[in-house]
Amino acid sequence: MGSHTGNHFQKRYVMKNMQLQKVVCCLLVLSYFCLLNVESLLAWPVSGTDSQGQAYVIDQRPLRVISLVPEISEILFAIGADEALVGITQHTVTPAAAAQKKVVGGFFAPGIEEIEALNPDLIFVADLQQEVRAHFQNKCRLLTLNVTGIDSAMERIELLGRIFGREEAARKVVAENREQLTLIARKVAGIPAGKRQRAVRLMGSESLMVPGDDSFQNDFIRAAGAIPPKFGENGKIIAITTEEWQRFDPQVVYGCGNGKPEILEAAGVKDVSALQNNRFYSFPCDFTCRAGVNIGNFVSWLAARIYSEEFSDPSRQVRPDQVLSEKAVAVDLPYVRQARVVESSIRDFKNRTLLVDFKAPQTILSSLEGPRAEISTVGNHYYPAPTWGLGDDESVDAMRRRTCAVLAQSPEETSLLFTGADINNLAISSQNFKEMTVNALVTAGVTSNAVRMGRDAGNFYEPGTINVLIMTNMQLSPRAMTRAMISVTEGKTAALTDLDIRSSSSPNLPATGTGTDNILVVQGEGPAIDNTGGHSKMGELIARAVYEGVLEAVARQNGITRERSIFARLGERHISLWQLLSDDMEGCNLSKAETIAEVERLLIDSPYAGFMAAAFAASDAEQAGLLTDFRALGDWGRTVSSSISHKADMEWQHRFAPGDLPPMLAIAFESLINGVCAAASSPAGP
């Protein structure tokens, strides 16, 4: 009886204990998830006053957002809030995921109907987008978030983090930028006042246009340790006289895009110190024109250009060359001991190196170093943009020895390639057939120095670089290693062709590579292979691995994919209707701005975008000499014009001077413009 009672109470105790444990366990799990979401729970409501003086209260995370401001779009991608982003302008091209978003038009003329069709609950608008503001004022929330300097730009990133419940990610973006800005401040602190350089950002190509005194762009110059101008006028863009330009006498002038602006060759303009000393620099537009996620990167790059002599002086380094961290990379081959990406500080800037260590020394063939034996480690070293001008007089061997010293690698046993494409954007592509495996480790950047070999001049360009490391599970003969170079090159060029990558110096021509491409082939271990040509299975695998690797690496580095908009492809060809069209739109009831806005709206629609894409292909064929009769495209163009204007017969107006555009593209644009103008002349309007 006592034993039975004892067992009964023991069972009840065990059951209660188990129930208690379950309750405690559930509470712990609930607490864990509450901790995970506490930031989100505390994020809303978010309230304030925007740049238009409009008060706002945001009660919950926006779900359908359109950003008509490119730097805000980039911030949303950077903080992981892009799942809410349903519409962007044509000027948002990075990261690669931007190609999956709906383009609603250009920054200057976004499409009202396209925006409305996306049913947004929040639109980020700029000051000048008054038509959008007027149309949607009472339909959905509008926010204008201007910045006047670096601090307000950082505050905007943090505000967007709160609005979208991504505060931690936003703080990380801000911290990374602040770290770079602090580094530059330390590096320029020792430059005496008498050696501080006067610098100006040029905004116009045909006239002297610069940022106003209150522009964030002048804050970039101050952060780089230089002296911006003060012309006594505020605004995003102001016009100045040649006399004002000469009085400031800039020692450094910089702009965005490609080439040197025409205005800098004008009498009086070209006589300032910067241009006499060949100190005009051009940077990517998404760095110079946007106060967003790249502020730290751009200020670092700008400072290194302005003070290249000081930044090249080892005695002025503020922190030692050293390894900062490393992480493993998966390369599954029997003779590979380990693969890793090592982050280091060299000349004060963060470098990253892919290193692949072998179990036993290998023979390699490098397009940079030639054939080498007894190599224990191969790699690909990324040195960032601020350092590009600091080692121009340094040989490849000196660069290799410097890098190896920091990474504690033996120069005699290490073979490296060098690149300006970030190793964080590395693509590893594998191809297999039966027992054969090929790994292609690829970095690629194609926006600054792409070339078409056989047509372009062999001038020196900044690093962009497609670098390819080839490793197989076979033992390649010397003949096979050499022939593999051709298979790699053909696979790379096929990828660039299919992506429609343009030559940087001749944008009317498709590119075949960049001016600084390199290949490294490892001999490997396994069954002997003596043929890697196009008709061999190994050659096929090498080319396929490279093809896929280049597609992925270009998307990671430059945001360029097959799915990108027709606007992005126009930009890659350096085609701007604002620059090409005359201010006097003869025979058209629309102004130049109105005409361009209508053309941009047409190009959002797939039929007209498809027409322009076909014109691109026809233009390439014409440039190659394969197409000499333009009548078919002309007939198609007249049909397109009629579909726009709803007029069967209309007068054809030539809108471009000979040589402004390739003939096929001139026909295509004139088809759209003439259709728009003819529609505007009808009683119903366009």
VOGU-3710 file (C-alpha; in Angstrom, 3 decimals, decimal comma):
1> mgshtgnhfq> 0,000/0,000/0,000  2,771/2,395/1,009  4,838/1,276/-1,988  1,864/1,817/-4,324  1,210/5,284/-2,846  4,873/6,179/-3,162  4,947/5,096/-6,798  1,760/7,114/-7,450  3,222/10,283/-5,977  6,530/9,661/-7,794
11> kryvmknmql> 4,714/9,368/-11,122  2,727/12,548/-10,415  5,958/14,329/-9,523  7,678/13,134/-12,703  4,684/14,154/-14,831  4,507/17,591/-13,219  8,246/17,961/-13,623  7,992/17,060/-17,311  5,122/19,524/-17,756  7,135/22,196/-15,988
21> qkvvccllvl> 10,095/21,465/-18,240  7,859/21,817/-21,304  6,512/25,126/-20,035  10,018/26,379/-19,308  11,207/25,182/-22,714  8,311/26,939/-24,468  9,006/30,106/-22,521  12,674/29,951/-23,506  11,787/29,460/-27,186  9,235/32,276/-26,999
31> syfcllnves> 11,791/34,521/-25,296  14,322/33,685/-28,001  11,967/34,686/-30,778  10,905/37,788/-28,864  14,562/38,756/-28,584  14,969/38,206/-32,300  12,005/40,447/-33,065  12,286/43,002/-30,274  13,950/45,454/-32,668  11,060/45,086/-35,077
41> llawpvsgtd> 8,482/45,359/-32,292  10,037/48,600/-31,090  10,573/50,082/-34,570  7,089/51,500/-35,093  5,600/54,000/-35,125  8,255/56,079/-36,899  7,425/59,775/-37,108  9,067/62,977/-38,208  9,019/65,745/-40,793  10,411/65,201/-44,278
51> sqgqayvidq> 12,399/67,600/-46,470  9,184/69,110/-47,848  8,075/70,013/-44,331  5,420/67,303/-44,358  4,821/65,529/-41,040  4,567/61,744/-41,241  3,768/58,815/-38,967  4,522/55,294/-40,177  2,692/52,723/-38,029  4,012/49,533/-39,620
61> rplrvislvp> 6,536/48,249/-42,114  5,698/49,439/-45,656  4,916/46,534/-47,945  4,761/48,030/-51,455  7,382/50,716/-51,957  8,453/52,651/-55,032  11,746/54,509/-54,856  12,249/57,258/-57,432  15,540/58,203/-55,736  18,399/55,874/-56,775
71> eiseilfaig> 20,482/56,232/-53,604  17,462/55,348/-51,453  16,902/52,260/-53,616  20,533/51,239/-53,056  20,181/51,765/-49,301  17,098/49,533/-49,210  19,031/46,777/-50,969  22,008/47,251/-48,635  19,948/46,943/-45,432  17,915/43,985/-46,689
81> adealvgitq> 14,627/45,881/-47,094  14,352/45,276/-50,831  11,565/42,700/-50,476  9,226/45,680/-50,080  10,654/47,468/-53,125  8,318/46,967/-56,101  9,381/49,842/-58,382  12,579/51,757/-59,203  13,862/54,198/-61,815  16,130/53,320/-64,722
91> htvtpaaaaq> 19,097/54,769/-62,809  19,124/52,017/-60,167  21,253/49,271/-61,696  23,062/47,758/-58,710  22,970/45,281/-57,105  22,065/42,563/-59,607  18,704/42,056/-57,859  17,662/45,497/-59,157  17,142/43,892/-62,566  14,202/41,974/-61,074
101> kkvvggffap> 12,377/45,151/-60,041  9,866/46,990/-62,210  11,297/50,108/-63,867  8,737/52,910/-63,750  10,717/55,377/-65,863  13,582/57,772/-65,450  14,501/59,958/-62,500  13,393/63,093/-64,369  10,202/61,655/-65,860  8,813/58,679/-63,926
111> gieeiealnp> 5,636/57,197/-65,382  2,464/58,013/-63,442  0,504/55,087/-64,896  3,352/52,656/-64,236  3,575/53,798/-60,618  -0,186/53,613/-60,120  -0,330/50,077/-61,522  2,003/48,882/-58,750  -0,417/50,110/-56,039  2,284/51,493/-53,703
121> dlifvadlqq> 1,743/52,309/-50,034  4,882/54,491/-49,935  6,758/56,456/-52,607  10,161/58,033/-52,070  10,224/61,154/-54,247  12,715/63,904/-55,058  11,983/67,631/-54,963  11,762/68,000/-58,733  9,267/65,149/-59,214  6,336/67,517/-58,805
131> evrahfqnkc> 4,010/65,667/-61,188  4,277/62,527/-59,078  3,753/64,530/-55,914  0,645/66,247/-57,275  -0,914/63,017/-58,558  -0,317/60,831/-55,480  -0,583/63,470/-52,743  -3,863/62,082/-51,387  -3,503/58,516/-52,652  -0,504/57,157/-50,751
141> rlltlnvtgi> 2,296/58,271/-48,468  5,040/60,377/-50,074  8,440/60,936/-48,443  11,197/63,291/-49,551  14,447/62,656/-47,674  17,104/65,094/-48,898  20,588/65,314/-47,417  22,919/68,275/-47,097  26,046/66,529/-45,880  27,620/63,300/-44,721
151> dsameriell> 26,038/63,372/-41,264  22,530/63,831/-42,637  23,194/61,042/-45,164  24,075/58,684/-42,307  20,951/59,782/-40,434  18,887/58,950/-43,520  20,294/55,411/-43,625  19,402/54,933/-39,955  15,914/56,384/-40,509  15,287/53,933/-43,361
161> grifgreeaa> 16,455/51,170/-41,041  13,787/52,182/-38,522  11,059/52,546/-41,155  11,674/49,028/-42,483  12,589/47,311/-39,204  16,208/46,842/-40,323  17,922/48,993/-37,710  20,819/46,641/-37,022  21,633/46,303/-40,729  21,422/50,079/-41,146
171> rkvvaenreq> 23,752/50,655/-38,199  26,235/48,252/-39,767  26,194/50,172/-43,078  26,716/53,445/-41,217  29,526/51,980/-39,086  31,382/50,703/-42,167  31,192/54,135/-43,788  32,221/55,897/-40,583  35,218/53,615/-40,238  36,458/54,586/-43,707
181> ltliarkvag> 35,836/58,287/-43,095  37,740/58,148/-39,801  40,668/56,475/-41,551  40,813/59,200/-44,214  40,560/61,916/-41,562  43,592/60,407/-39,823  45,532/60,089/-43,081  45,010/63,695/-44,166  45,395/65,187/-40,675  49,142/65,516/-41,098
191> ipagkrqrav> 48,940/67,420/-44,397  49,730/71,080/-43,610  47,256/73,802/-44,522  49,585/75,163/-47,199  49,484/71,841/-49,061  45,734/71,303/-48,909  44,382/71,110/-52,459  41,514/73,162/-53,887  39,058/70,738/-55,487  35,785/71,125/-57,372
201> rlmgseslmv> 33,163/68,720/-58,663  32,151/69,566/-62,248  28,455/68,915/-62,949  28,089/70,043/-66,564  29,676/68,890/-69,800  29,033/71,956/-71,990  28,955/74,747/-69,386  30,462/75,474/-65,990  28,027/73,837/-63,584  29,054/72,924/-60,029
211> pgddsfqndf> 27,334/71,996/-56,737  26,019/74,860/-54,603  27,754/75,813/-51,378  25,329/73,716/-49,280  25,654/70,533/-51,374  26,704/67,260/-49,805  29,232/66,973/-52,635  31,291/69,749/-51,081  31,145/67,807/-47,819  32,762/64,895/-49,691
221> iraagaippk> 35,621/67,213/-50,673  36,069/68,421/-47,088  36,051/64,818/-45,795  38,794/64,004/-48,339  40,953/66,717/-46,755  40,618/69,192/-49,632  39,151/72,695/-49,975  35,825/73,093/-51,830  34,813/76,360/-53,497  32,378/78,906/-52,072
231> fgengkiiai> 30,551/80,747/-54,832  27,931/82,335/-52,572  24,974/80,376/-53,924  23,187/77,300/-52,611  21,562/74,543/-54,631  22,181/71,101/-56,042  23,586/72,589/-59,268  24,576/76,196/-59,910  26,094/77,948/-62,909  29,320/79,914/-62,487
241> tteewqrfdp> 31,287/82,237/-64,755  34,720/81,645/-66,211  35,982/84,466/-63,997  34,683/82,736/-60,845  36,267/79,500/-62,029  39,614/81,196/-62,564  39,493/83,007/-59,214  39,017/79,703/-57,395  41,753/78,134/-59,587  41,065/74,488/-58,714
251> qvvygcgngk> 44,058/72,206/-58,342  41,847/69,123/-58,789  38,707/68,808/-60,929  36,581/65,678/-61,028  33,374/64,494/-62,609  31,377/61,354/-63,259  30,958/59,092/-66,235  33,321/58,585/-69,116  35,761/60,935/-70,758  36,732/64,531/-70,213
261> peileaagvk> 33,859/67,076/-70,457  33,962/69,347/-73,487  33,791/72,522/-71,373  37,234/71,837/-69,912  38,803/72,535/-73,320  37,230/75,994/-73,572  39,350/79,139/-73,555  39,854/80,445/-70,028  38,435/77,280/-68,471  41,439/75,132/-69,372
271> dvsalqnnrf> 43,927/77,613/-67,904  43,430/76,659/-64,229  46,044/74,702/-62,268  44,196/71,369/-62,321  43,957/71,199/-66,091  47,450/72,548/-66,676  48,756/69,726/-64,477  46,481/67,037/-65,951  44,540/66,578/-62,730  41,026/65,844/-63,957
281> ysfpcdftcr> 39,602/62,603/-62,601  36,446/60,726/-63,521  34,591/58,460/-61,098  31,499/56,238/-61,402  28,304/58,293/-61,250  26,783/56,164/-58,495  29,756/57,199/-56,321  30,018/60,908/-57,106  26,344/61,832/-57,401  24,795/59,892/-54,519
291> agvnignfvs> 24,988/60,295/-50,753  24,232/56,680/-49,984  25,955/53,421/-49,206  29,230/54,305/-50,988  30,155/57,521/-49,165  33,132/56,013/-47,361  34,362/54,280/-50,497  34,134/57,441/-52,579  35,767/59,776/-50,059  38,627/57,264/-49,720
301> wlaariysee> 39,033/57,074/-53,498  38,826/60,842/-53,922  41,343/61,510/-51,140  43,784/58,971/-52,602  43,552/60,683/-56,007  43,999/64,180/-54,575  46,858/63,176/-52,265  48,424/60,299/-54,187  51,958/61,400/-53,263  51,165/61,570/-49,546
311> fsdpsrqvrp> 49,199/58,303/-49,576  52,101/56,549/-51,363  54,530/57,515/-48,570  54,927/54,520/-46,180  55,866/56,865/-43,344  52,366/58,378/-43,501  50,512/55,106/-42,934  48,299/55,236/-39,871  48,025/51,507/-39,259  50,385/48,598/-39,923
321> dqvlsekava> 50,100/46,199/-42,839  48,484/43,127/-41,299  46,024/40,260/-41,730  42,617/41,155/-40,305  40,550/38,000/-40,781  40,011/34,950/-42,969  37,175/32,654/-43,937  37,077/29,252/-45,609  36,004/28,755/-49,227  34,825/25,395/-50,585
331> vdlpyvrqar> 37,064/24,005/-53,342  36,576/20,232/-53,427  39,623/18,720/-55,137  41,797/15,896/-53,744  45,052/17,865/-53,961  43,676/21,070/-52,387  44,553/21,357/-48,681  42,433/24,441/-48,055  40,962/27,488/-49,777  40,256/30,774/-47,990
341> vvessirdfk> 39,645/34,482/-48,422  42,025/36,562/-46,321  41,190/40,171/-45,483  44,198/42,361/-44,805  45,159/45,992/-44,324  47,768/47,136/-46,862  48,662/50,806/-47,217  45,810/51,493/-44,784  43,113/50,060/-47,052  41,305/46,742/-46,831
351> nrtllvdfka> 42,526/44,208/-49,366  41,119/40,727/-49,900  42,930/37,692/-51,248  41,669/34,332/-52,422  44,311/31,731/-51,492  44,242/28,070/-52,495  46,855/25,902/-50,716  47,932/22,561/-52,170  48,880/19,372/-50,325  51,910/19,042/-52,597
361> pqtilssleg> 53,568/21,649/-54,884  52,029/22,122/-58,337  53,167/23,357/-61,738  51,078/26,286/-62,958  50,759/28,398/-66,096  49,912/32,060/-65,507  49,247/34,708/-68,160  50,677/37,211/-65,653  53,831/35,350/-64,584  54,313/32,638/-67,201
371> praeistvgn> 55,032/29,000/-66,311  56,136/28,289/-62,733  56,961/25,080/-60,867  56,962/24,090/-57,183  54,004/26,327/-56,368  52,312/25,597/-53,032  49,668/28,358/-53,181  47,799/30,158/-55,946  45,505/33,114/-55,507  43,745/36,224/-56,705
381> hyypaptwgl> 44,411/39,474/-54,840  41,972/42,391/-54,750  43,376/45,826/-54,119  40,671/48,517/-53,748  40,150/51,652/-55,831  41,978/54,078/-53,487  45,200/52,115/-53,993  45,023/51,928/-57,798  47,102/55,050/-58,302  49,563/54,260/-55,500
391> gddesvdamr> 51,484/51,472/-57,177  51,687/52,478/-60,835  55,487/52,412/-60,699  55,547/49,063/-58,885  56,376/45,917/-60,864  54,253/42,776/-60,703  57,032/41,044/-58,780  57,190/43,895/-56,257  53,404/43,771/-55,793  53,549/40,007/-55,312
401> rrtcavlaqs> 56,333/40,269/-52,743  54,593/43,043/-50,815  51,336/41,073/-50,710  53,030/37,805/-49,797  54,904/39,498/-46,956  51,635/40,688/-45,395  49,960/37,301/-45,909  53,006/35,362/-44,614  53,343/33,511/-47,919  56,595/32,576/-49,615
411> peetsllftg> 56,905/34,561/-52,895  58,899/31,705/-54,425  56,085/29,236/-53,711  53,094/31,534/-54,383  51,532/32,634/-57,673  49,014/35,466/-57,575  46,790/37,351/-59,980  45,784/40,932/-59,151  42,389/42,531/-59,616  40,301/45,626/-58,960
421> adinnlaiss> 37,165/43,436/-58,691  36,241/42,650/-55,099  36,982/39,093/-53,964  33,712/39,293/-52,014  32,122/39,042/-55,474  34,013/35,851/-56,328  32,106/33,274/-58,384  33,022/29,580/-58,137  31,653/27,602/-61,052  31,932/23,810/-61,376
431> qnfkemtvna> 31,284/21,527/-64,338  31,304/17,721/-64,269  31,198/14,857/-66,754  31,613/11,281/-65,538  34,872/11,296/-63,583  35,988/14,740/-64,759  35,535/17,934/-62,718  36,505/21,505/-63,550  36,438/24,421/-61,107  36,622/28,003/-62,383
441> lvtagvtsna> 37,209/30,676/-59,743  36,266/33,988/-61,357  36,305/37,693/-60,511  35,062/40,153/-63,091  34,524/43,874/-63,509  33,548/45,234/-66,920  32,358/48,825/-66,502  35,642/50,733/-66,616  38,060/48,997/-68,960  36,208/46,601/-71,261
451> vrmgrdagnf> 37,806/46,395/-74,708  37,130/44,916/-78,119  40,398/43,354/-79,163  41,263/43,970/-82,789  39,426/47,304/-82,808  40,373/49,294/-79,689  43,697/50,986/-78,995  46,011/49,412/-76,416  45,927/52,238/-73,877  46,349/51,653/-70,156
461> yepgtinvli> 43,144/51,510/-68,132  42,339/51,244/-64,436  41,766/47,705/-63,146  38,429/46,144/-63,937  39,748/42,720/-64,673  38,333/39,325/-65,428  40,613/36,902/-63,590  40,100/33,147/-63,900  41,739/30,335/-61,920  41,249/26,890/-63,470
471> mtnmqlspra> 41,652/23,707/-61,410  40,619/20,223/-62,472  40,785/16,751/-60,952  42,969/15,638/-63,857  46,682/16,075/-64,538  47,009/18,464/-67,457  50,021/18,137/-69,730  51,967/21,294/-70,665  50,159/21,210/-74,007  46,763/20,903/-72,295
481> mtramisvte> 47,545/23,750/-69,894  48,482/26,026/-72,795  45,438/25,083/-74,856  43,205/25,650/-71,827  44,059/29,354/-72,071  42,183/29,505/-75,399  39,145/27,629/-74,044  39,014/29,987/-71,047  39,234/33,041/-73,315  36,526/31,814/-75,667
491> gktaaltdld> 34,205/30,953/-72,760  34,768/34,410/-71,263  34,132/36,204/-74,564  30,962/34,177/-75,172  29,655/35,297/-71,762  30,429/38,964/-72,494  28,739/38,700/-75,890  25,607/37,153/-74,414  25,525/39,878/-71,741  25,952/42,615/-74,379
501> irsssspnlp> 28,965/44,097/-72,573  30,227/47,189/-74,415  33,750/48,422/-75,012  34,562/51,224/-72,558  36,392/53,297/-75,167  34,158/52,372/-78,140  30,675/51,820/-76,663  29,214/51,213/-80,128  31,203/47,970/-80,167  30,690/44,815/-78,099
511> atgtgtdnil> 33,595/43,923/-75,792  35,690/40,772/-75,988  37,303/41,192/-72,568  38,919/43,832/-70,383  42,347/45,371/-70,787  43,750/43,551/-67,766  42,338/40,002/-67,951  44,466/37,147/-66,626  44,269/33,370/-66,411  45,998/30,896/-64,110
521> vvqgegpaid> 45,836/27,162/-64,880  46,899/24,552/-62,315  48,370/21,302/-63,625  46,472/19,231/-61,055  46,598/15,551/-60,155  44,751/12,531/-61,507  44,475/10,760/-64,874  46,536/12,413/-67,593  44,824/14,836/-69,983  46,588/16,068/-73,125
531> ntgghskmge> 43,767/17,934/-74,881  41,658/20,838/-73,627  40,610/22,155/-77,040  37,130/22,953/-78,286  36,422/19,431/-79,544  37,467/17,751/-76,292  35,180/17,103/-73,336  37,673/18,760/-70,971  37,780/21,865/-73,181  33,985/21,978/-73,163
541> liaravyegv> 33,888/21,749/-69,350  36,507/24,483/-68,965  34,665/26,857/-71,297  31,287/26,123/-69,673  32,657/26,678/-66,169  34,209/29,968/-67,239  31,053/31,063/-69,073  28,847/30,509/-66,027  31,467/31,967/-63,696  31,791/35,177/-65,716
551> leavarqngi> 27,999/35,646/-65,828  27,796/35,291/-62,056  30,879/37,407/-61,280  29,757/40,290/-63,522  26,331/40,248/-61,855  27,930/40,322/-58,404  30,461/43,049/-59,205  28,561/45,327/-61,590  24,917/44,327/-61,248  24,782/43,545/-64,967
561> trersifarl> 22,491/40,684/-65,982  20,616/39,706/-69,117  17,410/40,915/-67,454  18,549/44,527/-67,045  16,399/47,260/-68,504  16,733/48,836/-71,936  17,660/52,056/-70,106  20,704/50,386/-68,575  21,798/49,175/-72,004  21,399/52,700/-73,402
571> gerhislwql> 23,582/54,011/-70,595  26,244/51,422/-71,351  26,323/52,747/-74,913  26,755/56,312/-73,561  23,548/57,379/-75,299  21,830/60,419/-73,808  18,952/62,090/-75,641  19,478/65,155/-73,465  22,885/65,630/-75,064  21,955/64,535/-78,588
581> lsddmegcnl> 18,677/66,335/-79,229  18,515/69,978/-80,171  16,770/72,331/-77,761  14,658/73,463/-80,691  12,404/70,480/-81,449  11,547/71,550/-84,990  8,120/70,443/-86,141  7,146/69,209/-82,690  4,551/70,666/-80,323  6,470/69,246/-77,367
591> skaetiaeve> 9,548/70,661/-75,680  12,763/68,710/-75,579  12,086/67,640/-71,971  8,509/66,585/-72,781  9,652/64,625/-75,832  12,299/62,738/-73,873  9,813/62,003/-71,101  7,389/60,484/-73,643  10,147/58,391/-75,243  11,184/57,094/-71,814
601> rllidspyag> 7,595/56,127/-71,078  7,422/54,221/-74,359  10,608/52,312/-73,547  9,051/51,030/-70,336  6,598/49,064/-72,531  7,957/45,752/-73,761  6,990/46,180/-77,471  8,993/49,409/-77,803  11,795/48,125/-75,589  11,900/45,062/-77,846
611> fmaaafaasd> 12,084/47,292/-80,917  15,063/49,130/-79,408  16,744/45,841/-78,416  16,383/44,650/-82,011  17,944/47,921/-83,172  20,899/47,244/-80,838  21,464/43,862/-82,507  21,099/45,341/-85,978  23,523/48,128/-85,075  26,161/45,614/-83,957
621> aeqaglltdf> 25,743/43,763/-87,251  26,089/47,055/-89,159  29,196/48,024/-87,160  30,724/44,628/-88,016  30,009/45,140/-91,716  27,431/42,349/-91,856  24,444/44,600/-92,553  24,495/47,300/-95,205  20,840/47,681/-96,196  18,839/49,636/-93,608
631> ralgdwgrtv> 15,515/49,674/-95,409  13,902/46,861/-93,408  14,552/48,590/-90,092  13,368/51,870/-91,616  10,088/50,254/-92,674  9,668/48,751/-89,209  10,416/52,173/-87,723  7,650/53,817/-89,750  5,233/51,155/-88,527  6,299/51,881/-84,948
641> sssishkadm> 5,826/55,630/-85,483  2,338/55,043/-86,868  1,405/52,865/-83,894  2,435/55,684/-81,535  0,777/58,543/-83,430  -2,173/56,607/-84,883  -1,406/58,251/-88,237  -0,810/56,238/-91,364  1,173/58,909/-93,217  3,519/61,257/-91,472
651> ewqhrfapgd> 6,564/63,293/-92,389  9,873/61,786/-91,295  12,113/64,230/-89,425  15,840/63,583/-89,013  16,692/64,459/-85,421  20,404/63,682/-85,284  23,466/64,963/-87,099  25,494/62,369/-89,054  27,853/60,584/-86,690  25,891/61,403/-83,516
661> lppmlaiafe> 24,558/57,852/-83,424  25,181/54,647/-85,387  22,715/54,648/-88,315  20,494/51,854/-86,984  20,100/53,519/-83,599  19,373/56,880/-85,220  16,539/55,224/-87,184  15,164/53,581/-84,034  15,174/56,769/-81,965  13,751/58,862/-84,781
671> slingvcaaa> 10,931/56,336/-85,092  9,977/56,879/-81,456  10,515/60,658/-81,449  8,615/61,258/-84,698  5,745/59,131/-83,439  5,604/61,070/-80,160  5,714/64,425/-81,948  3,064/63,427/-84,483  0,791/62,248/-81,669  1,245/65,595/-79,901
681> sspagp> 0,113/67,489/-83,007  -3,240/65,683/-83,150  -6,262/67,138/-81,343  -6,280/64,244/-78,882  -2,659/64,860/-77,925  -0,065/62,181/-77,165
//
